[in-house]
Each structure stands twice: as C-alpha cells, then as structure tokens.
Amino acid sequence: MPCPCSLETSDILPHEAPGPSVTGPTASVLSRASNVNINGTPTINVAGRDVHNITNNDYGNIFLTNDWKPMLKHIISMEKVKEDLNKKLKEKLNPITNPVKKQIYCAEGTRLQLLDDICQWVVKPDNHYVAWIYGLAGSGKSAAAVSLAERLRKMDSQVTLALTFHCVKGQETSNTFQLVPTICYHLAQCVPQYAKALVDVFEKDASLHAGSIPIREQLSRFLQPLYKMDQNQYAASTYIIIDGLDEWGKPADQYIFLENLQSHLQKIGGIYIVVTSRQERDIARAMNNSSIVQSFNLTASYPAHQDIAKFFEMHFGINTAHKLSRHDIDALTKKAGNLFLWANTAVNYLDMQYSLKTGIETLLNTKEQTARDIIENPYSELYDLYGAVLDNVPRLKSKMGIQLFQLVIGVITSAYEPVTVKALTKMLEQQSQVAIDYSMVDGMINDLPAVLSTNNGQIFYHLSLAEFLRGSEQCPTQYRISHKHCHEMLANMCLKMMMRELKFNICNLETSLKRNSEVLDLEERIEQQISPQLQYSVKWWGYHIENGNCSDETSTNMMDFISGSHTIFWIECMSWLQTVTGIKANAKKVGAWSRTHKVNKKVVVHMQ
C-alpha cells in the first residue's frame, strides 16, 4: 500500500533514467521522410524529430535498398559517437549514473493542492528558476518529490525531466563531490551538444577531474558551456529534482552549491531545479533572499491533517472489523501533527499489535505536548512514538537483548550505505563483544518493522530515528547509541575484514596486461570474488576511523594493516570497484586521524 508522503529513506530501488532523444544531424537525413520504421532502427515521425530508444539492434536482418544504406550507416555512426562521448564523461565526471530511486509516493488523494501548485509553477515559472519545498523531517518531502517526478513524466510534451536525485545520508548520493558531476552528466544525456562541449572542457585540460576541484569550480567549469547554447537546442524546459539536500554534504557546502547554482541558472535559461529539504539555516539563507526562488512551505501553507486522517481511514477503515472509530482517527491525526512519518510509523506499530484497541491506547496515552513543547521540539510526539515502539519489543526487556540492539542498530545507523542482513552479520562477527549469528541479526530487524524496512535485502531507516537514538533526551537511556563508539567499532570491523579477505589478484585475472574496461566479465568476477562486506570495508574504513574514538584496538589493527601488503591489495580492489577517487579520500582521513591522536608516525607516512 502506498504510504502518505512518508518515509524518506525506505524502499529504495535502482534509478531507471529515460533514454536520451537523438537530435541534430540524424534528423536532417530524413527531413522529408514520413513515418519511417526500419527493423533494428529507431522509429522516426513525419518531422524527423522524435527518435525513440532502440530496442532491437539486430542489424543483420535488415534488407535495405542502396538509398537507405547511407542513412543506416549514419545512424550507427551517431550512436558510436554518443557512446564514445558518454564513456569519456563517465571517466572524467565520475557521476552516479543510476542514482537510487525512492519508491514512495503520496497516497491517492493526498497532497493534491501542493502538487497542483508546483505543476502550475512548472508551466509558468516566471523567472523563478528554483522551487524550494521545505518542511520538518517526516512531513512528506520525498514522497512529494517522487509524485512530482511522476507528474512531470506525464507532461513530457511540455517539459523534460533530466534527473531525480535523492540525497540519502550515508549513501553515495550524499557525497559532496558527486552531485554537480551527476547533474551535468544527466543534462548531457538530454542535450547532446552539451555532452560534446563538456568533453571539450576536459580535453583542453587533461589533468582536470571532477572529483579534484571544489563545488564552486565544478559549477563554473561544467555549466558555463551551457551559456553559449541556444535555448531552442532543448526540446522543452528541462527540470532536475534534488530531494533531501539537507542530507548532502555539510551546511557550508549546501550554501555554496545553492548560491552559485542560482547565479548560473539565470545565465543559462531553460533549466529549472526543484529542491526539497528541511528548513536548515544555511539552505534557508541561500533561498530566502533570492528573487528566483519559489518557496512551498509544507508546515505553514500546506497543513496535512486532512490528508493524514484520510490515510488512517484508507488503512483501517471506519467502523469496520478493526473497530477504529472516528474519535480514534481524530485523536491519532492530532498526535501526528503535520508529520506523515508519525502516521506511517503508527500504522506499522498498530499492525503488530494483537489488540488494536490496546495499541491505540498506548499511543494516545503518551504525555500531552503543549504548544511550547512543540515549538521547542517539533519532533517530540515522533520521539515518544519511537520510545513506545522500542518498549513494545519483548527482546529488549533483557540485558542481552539491549546489548544486541546496541550492536545491530548502532551499525545500521552509523554505516555510510545500506547493508544486507547477511553482510551485516559477517561484519558483526568481527567484533568480540557478543557472539553473533544470522538468526540473531535477522530476528532483531524483524522485531522492528515499524522503524526499519528492507528492500532488495538491504536495511533502511529514517534519519530521525538515528537522531532520536544518538542525542535526544526523550530517548530512554538503555536505547541510546554512542555515535563515536559505533564508528570505532565499524572501523575495526572494516580493518579486520580487509586483512581477512583482501588478496593478490582478487578477481583471478589470467593476465594483468588488460585494462579494467577490457575485462568483459568484470562485473561477474567482482560479484563472485569481492564480498558485499569487503566492498563496504574498502570504501569506508577511513571515514569510520576519522569519526571514531582512538582506542588501542584501532591503533593495533591500523598498524597490522599497513605493515603487510594489504594496502597494495586495497588499492587494487578499489580500482576494480571503480572508486579510485576514494583512495585519496580514505588516506587523507586516516592521516588526519593519526596526526590528531598522535598515533605512530608510520601511519602518516604510509598514507601519504
């Protein structure tokens, strides 16, 4: 069932970006053709403009007259040019070619006014190049972004949706240096002339790589080629959705990105950005004083009480076998405030209860919040709900259960990307505090469906849960998690995992004379030879070391790691995973950590 503009970090699936249209010289070849359809080639309409994705490339079965052969050769040549341009852009920009896609959307009949108003802005932006949708965590920003993207795809005769980019803290989409290159790469898929111009930028400076320059310079270098392009080059106004910007980078990065992006958009024309975020200080500073920003305040302008009540009605029904009365609906809606996340979590919690009536009484009997309480902490009701969910787990009544909770949930909420239950178990086996097996980890996750979700085997949670467990005074002491301790624990897990699984020629190549791109079955080799837990460890160990405590165990494991051949094997593994830029990032973080904590100088020298 669709959630009502709910969880912002759950149900994530691989992004399915639409294929680019082919424009330019190809169209002129068929300028007088009408409704041409050749087996194995695109279908071209009467104007020769709209070229659809090729679905059959079996050119061997084509029977053509001599008049058509030059046209076919030209199409094949153009496809080869596009392929070569994309290859160069991927190498230099290092974009996220398939950004994660959240499969959450507004429940039927909810958030209609908000979506209508945004679409009205899309049709008539009036020099507002940026739309800012903002509200509290859990107010349904991500679901609105997904539903908006769905609407824009239906408006493809008027607009082009180039990219929907969901920033998720701890995943690659929160990486500071990858947002701008990813935007530019996907714009290049929509505007072939821009793709060629971007490649020219890199060819003029062979040493230039997107990940090696700051955000301000990324925007300047990579967007300026659009200044010179005629807006008629775009089939329609082009839109990019950036969801959850507050989960990307640091506050200063967010301000620099928005401030500079707005300046470039005014000079480019025809490209528009939709941003969703919390109303964080630096984002608000960049947005509030800008004449080109159209704001949509979810809290003040789009109260969600009626939509939340409708969601409860859709899920439970009124006066049905569940016996959920109108009074219950109204009371739960009041508790939810303006947070769809509260409603979604409450529904998941109630679904677990043997007695619906008892479950509702538990939720409604929490401390009544005053207007002042809500102003001081708008998440107070949500945090009370999280506490009720945890108190309802029988496993957490024992000391052993609490210890397991601290380990499992601590790692999940401190990891930099989602992990599977199996990979999580393998990593937890490296710590020595508690003997762990798969059934224990899986059991803990299954106990918490109200606050955790799984998709494709990976575990997801809402950022507000981590904030509740780490720093809220409303979090009962037994559930609190030390963020630094978890990073220290993860750092040691990663170091042990690398020393255990890294080895020479890990992908079992027959020869070292081939480039990575020449190894045709590289993806299969990686899947077979580099375990998910090792892939995680090689990418993030330095980040966990930087953010953790400096214990004797960490220092010892660090010295063991650099004393042998593990670092060489690590670099090779990073190369296979096409994350070479992460080598420098990890080394820099470990070097800084060792200087700060005055660890053995060998670490600093080795990381340099």
N, C-alpha and C positions, 0 to 999 in steps of 0.2 A: 504494500500500500504506500502511496506517496506520502512523504512527511510534509508538514505545513511550513514550508520555508525553514527547514530545521537544521540538523547537524551540519557543521561547516567542514568537517574533516572526515566524514564517513562515506562509504560506498564510492570509492574512487576507482575509475576504470581508465584504461589507456585512451588517450585522446584520438578521436577519429577526425582528422582535419580534411576538409573537402579538397579535392584536387584542383589545381590552378587551371584557369582558362588559357588557351593558347591564342595569342594575339600577334599582330604585326604582319610580317611578310607572308605568312601562311594564308591569311585571308585574301590578299591581293591575287594569289594564284587562282582562286576560284571566284573572282569578283563577279562573274556572270553566270556562275553555276546556280542551279536550283535544286534543293532537296537531294543533295548527293549523298549516297550511302554505299561505301565500298567495304567489303568484308575485310576486317582487320584494321580499318582506319576509323578515325572519328566520324560522327555524323555531323554534317555541316548544313545550316539552314540557308534560305534563299539569299540572305545578305552576306553569307560567308563569314559571319562574325562569331557565332557561338559554337565553340568546339568543346564537346563533352569528353569526359575521361575515356581513354581507350580501354576496352575490356577484352579485346581479342587481338593478340599480337602475332597470330599465325599467318605471317605474310606469305608463307609458302603455298597457300591455297588460293591466291589471288590470280584471276585471269583478267588482264587489262589490255586495252589497245595501246598502241605506241603513244597516243596523245596523253594517256593518263600516267604513263611510267615516270615522266619528269616530275609530275606533281607528287607522286608517291615518294620518289627519291628525296624531294624537298622536305616532305613531312618527316621522314625518317631522319634527315639531316638536322632539322629543327629540334627534334626530340633528343638527339645526341648532344646538341649544343646546350639545351636546357639541363640535361643530365650532367654535363661537364661543369656548368655554372654552379649547380647545386652541390656537386662534390667539393668544389673549391670553397664555397661559402660554408659548408659544414666544417671543413678543416680549419678555416680561419676564424669563424664566428663561434664555433663550438656551441651551437644553440641546443635547446631542448626541442628536438624535432617532434616528439609526441608527448606534450605536456599532459600531466594527469588530468583526468576529467571527472568532476564530481557528478554522480548520477543522482542528484537530489533536485527537486523542483517544487514549486508551490502547489499545494493540494488544489484540486479543482475548485474553482470559485473563490479562491483566496488571493489577496494582493492584486486584485484586478485594477483598482484605481492607480496604484503605483506603476504597474506595467503599462497601463494606458498612457499615463503622463510621460513616462520615459520614451515610449514609442512616438508620442507627439513631438518630443524634443528631437528624436532621430529624424523625423520627417521635416522638421523646421527648426534647426539648431540655432539660428540667428546669431552666428559668430560665437556661440558657446561651444568650444572645441572639446571640452571636458565635462562629463556628467559625474557627479560625486554622490554615491548612495552610501549614507553612513548611519550607524546606529550601534547599539550595545552588542556585545558578543551574544550570539544566540537569538538575535532579532530577525534572522532570516535573510541576511545579505547574500549568502552564497546561493540559496535556493532562488532568490530573485535574479541573480546573475545567470543561473542555468536556464530559468524560464525565459529571461530576456533573450538569451542566445537562441533559444528555440523559436521565438517570435521573429528575430532578425533573419534566421534562415528561411522563414516563410516569406520574408519581404525581399527575396533575392533579386527581384526585378528593380528594386529601388536602392538597395544597399548591398555591400559586400562585407561579410563577417570574416576578417582575416585570421583572428585568433581569440580564443578564450583561455586565459592564463590564470589558474587558481594557485595563489601563493599559499603554501601549507608549511608552517614552521616545522623544521626538521627534515623536509624533503628537498629535492634538488630545486624545486620552484621557489625556495626561499634563499637560494644562492645569490648574493649581491651582484656578481659579475655576469649572470646569465640572462637576466630579464631583458635588457636592451638588445643584446645579440639575438635573442629568441624573437622579439618583436620584429626586428629588421629582417630576419630570415623569413618569417611568415609573410611579411609585407612583400618581400621579393617573389614569393610564390604567386602573389596576386598581380604584381606589376613586373613583367619580365625585363623591361628596360631598366628598372631599378636594380634587378639582380646583376645585370651587366655592369652598371655603374658602381655597385658595391665591390664587385670583383676587381674593377679598375683601381679602386682605392687601395686594395691590398697589393695589387701588382706594382703600384707606384712606390710602395714601402714594404719590401719583402720581409722585414723584421716585425711588422705590425701583427699583433694577435689580440683579439677582442679581450681575452682574459687578463691581459697585461697592462691595460690602461684604466684609469678611474671612470666612474659613471659619467661625469660631465663631459669628458673627452669622447667616450663612447657615443653619446648622443650627438655631439658636434660632428665627429668624423663620419658617422654612419647615416645620419639623417640629412646632412647638407646636400647630398646628391639629389634629394627629392625637391629641393628649392627650384632647380632648373627645369623640372619636368612639367609639361602642360597637364593641367588637371584633367583634360579630356583623355589622357592616357588611361585614367581609371575608368573601369566600366560603370562604376557608381561610387557614391561616397563610401569610404572604407572605415569600418569600425573594429576596434580592439577592446575586449573586455578584460580588465585586470581585477580579479577578485581577491579580497583579503590582503590588500597592500600592507596593512599593519603587521602581517606575519612575514614580511620580506625585509631582509637586511636590518639595519639599525635605524632609529629615528632620524639621525642626521642624513643617512642615505636616502630615506624616503623623501625628505625635504628637497635635497639636491635633485633627485630624479624628477619630482613634480615641477619644481621651479623652472628647471631647464627645459623639460619636455614641453611645457606650455608655450615657452618662447618659440620653440621650433615649430609647433603645430600651427601657430599664427602665420608663420612664413611659408609653410608648405601648402596649407589649404586642402580640403577634401578628405582629411584623415581625422577621425574622432576617437576619443578614448573614454571608456566607461570604467570608473574606479569604484570599488566597494571597500569599506574599511570601518574600523571603529573610529570614533572622533578623537584620535590621538593628537597631542599638542602640535607636533611638527607637521603632520599631514594637514591639520586644520589651518596652520599658519600659511601653508602654501596655497590652500584652496580658498580660504575666506576672503582674502584681499585681491582676488583675481577677477577681472571682468569677463573672462572667457569660460568661467566655471558655472555650470547649472547644478545647484545642490538639491538633493532629495533626502530630507531628514526623516528617517523611519520612526523616530520616537515622537517628535512634535507634530509632523504633518501627516503621518500615516499610522495612527494607532491601530493595533492589531487585535483588540479584544473581540470584535465580532468574528474575525477570521479564526481565532483560536477556539472560540465557542463552537464554530462550525466544524472545526477539526475534531473536537471531542464528540460532537454529535455523529459525525461520519464514522468514527472509530467504534463507539459504543452503542450508538442509537439512544433514543429516549424511551423510557418505559418499556424496554424490551426484556428479554430473558435476563439481561445483565442488571435490570432494575436500577439504571442510572437516571436519577430524576433531574428535572430542570434545575432544582436547587443545587444538586451536586455539580451540574455543568457550570452554573453561575459561580459557585464557590471555587471550583478549580480554575476557571478563567480568571477570577480575581487574583488568585495565588500566582498565576503565570505572569501577571503584569503584562508587559509588552514582549515577553520572551517566548518565541516559538520553541526554543530549546527546552524550556521548562515543561511545556506541554508534551513534547515528544518524549522526554525522559520520564515524565509521569506516566504516560501511556505504557511505555516499556516496563516500568516498575509495576504498574497495576496488572499487566498481563501475566506477571509472575506469581501473583497472589492467589492463594486458594480461595480467599474470600474477598470479593471486590469491595464490599462494604467496609471491611476492616482496613483494607489498603487505603481507601479514600479517607477514612477517619484518621489514619496515621499521617497522611499528607496534610490534612486540614488542621490537625491539632498542633502543628509546629507554631512557634512563637509568632504572634501577630506583629507585623512590622509597621512602625509609624512612618509618617511622611518623611520625617527627619532621617530615620534609618535608611530609607530607600534612597534619599539624596546622597547620604554619606557612603552607602554601599548598594548600588543598583542591582548587585548580584546576590543580595542577602537571601532572598527566597530560593534562588537556584542552589546556593551553597547548603541551605537547610535540606533541600531535596537530595543533594548528593550525600549528605550525612545520613539521611533516612534510608537511602539505597544501601549504603555500606552496613548500617546497623541491621539490615534485614538479611545479611548473608550469614548463615549458620557457621560456615567455615571460619569466619572472623571472630568467633567467640573464644577461640583458643589461642594460646601464645604461639604455637606452631603455625597456625593459620595466618596470624598477623605477620609473622616473620616471612612467610611465603608471599604474602601480599606486598610487603615492602620490596622484596626482590623482584617479583614479576612485574608489578605495576610501576615500580621505580625504573626499571629498564625500559619498559614500553614508553613511558612519558619522557624519558631522557634521551632516547635514541633519535638519531638525526634522519631516519627514514623508517617507514613501516617494515616490520619483520614478520615472518610467518611463525606459527606456533612451533614448528619443528626447528627452525633456525634459532628461535629464542631459547628453546630447550638446550640445544647444543652449546649456545653461548653461556647459559647459566650453569652448565656442567663444569665450566672452567673456574667458577668461584668455589670457595671451600667452606662457606658458612653453613650451607644446608645441602644435603644430598638431594638432587633434583632428578625427576624423570618426566617423560612426556605427559603422562596422565595427570600429574600434579599441576603442571602449567596449563594444560587444556582445561582441567577442572576449574581452576581459578578464573580463567577467562569466561567459561560457560556460566559461572556464578554471577557475572556482571554484565548481562546483555543490556541493561538499562543505560550503561555508561560506556560500554565498549562495543564495537561492531567489527565484523570481519568481511573482507571482500577478496576474492581470489586467494584465500588463505592468509592474507595479511591482516594485521590488527590495527584498528583506527580508534581514535578518541577525540573528543572536543577539547580545544586548548583550555577552556575554562576549567575542565576537570584537573588538569595539571596545575593550574594556578591555585585552585582550591587546596590541593594536596601539599603544595610547596610553601604557601605563605599566608593562607587565610586563618585568622583567629577563630573562625567558625569551624574549622576542621578539627575534629577530636584528636587529641594527642597521639593515640595509638595508630591513626591512619597517616599521620604526617610523614612526608618523604623529604630527605635531605638531597637537594639537587646536586650539590658538590660531591656528596658521598656516592651518588649514583653514577656520576661521570667518572669518578675514580674507579669504581667497580667496573664500568664499561671499558675504561682504558686498559685495565689489567686483563679483562676478558679478550679484548682485541689483540693485545700483545701475545698472550698465550695461544690464541687461535692461529696467529700468523706464524709463530715459532713451530706450531704443531703441523700446519698444513702447507705452508709455502715450500716449494722445492724447485730445483733446476728443471727448466723446460717443462713447466707445469701443464702445458697444453699438448705435450707429446708430439711436437712437430718433427717431421722427418728431416727437415733442413732449416737452417737459420738464415738462409740467403733470400727468403721471400719477405716482402713487406706484409704488414698485417692485412692490408686490403687485398692481397693476392692469395690469402688463405681462404679458400672458398667455403669451407665448413667451420669457420672460426666460431660462429655462434654456438654450434653444436658442441664443439670442443670445450668452450667456456662453461656451458651448462653441465657437461659431464665431469669436468676436471676441477672447476673452481666452485666450491660450495657457496650457497647464499650467505652463510655466516662468515666465510672468508671474504667474500665480495664486500660485505658490510665492513669488516675489520680493516681491510687495506685502505678503504676510502675515508674512514672516520676516526682512526685511532688517535691521530694528532689533535683533533678537535676535543676529544674526551680528556686527553692528558692536560690540555690547556685549561679546561674548565673544572678539573677535579682537584682534590687535595693532593699534596705531595707526600705520600706515605713511603715507608721503607720498601713495601712490596712493589710499588710502582717504580721506584728507583732501581731496585734489583732487576725487575723484568725489563726495564729500559736498557740497562747495561748488558743483560743477556742477549737482547735483540740486536744491538749494534755490534756486539763482539764477534759475531759469525758472519755468514753470507746472507743472512735474512734480508738485509736492506737491499741487496742486489736483486734477490728474488722478488722483493716487494715492488721495486721499480719495474721489473719485467711484467709483473701481474697487473700493475696499473696501466701499463702500455696495452696489454691485451684487452682491458676493460675500457679503453679509450678515455681514460681520465688522467692523462699526463699532467694537466694543469694542477691536479690535486697533489702531485708530488711536492711541488714547491710550497703549496699552502700548508700541508702537514708538517713539512720540515721546518717552516718558519714558526709554526705554533709550538712545536716541540723545543726549538731553540730558545724561544722567548720564555717558555716554562722553565727550562733548565737554568737560564740566567736569573730569573725571578727567585727561584728556590735554591739557587747556588748548588745545583746538582753537579756531579762530576763534569769537568770541562770537556772530557772526551765526547760527551753528548753534543755539546755546542759545535765542536769541530766537525764531528761526523755529519751533523745535519746541515752544515754549510757546504 
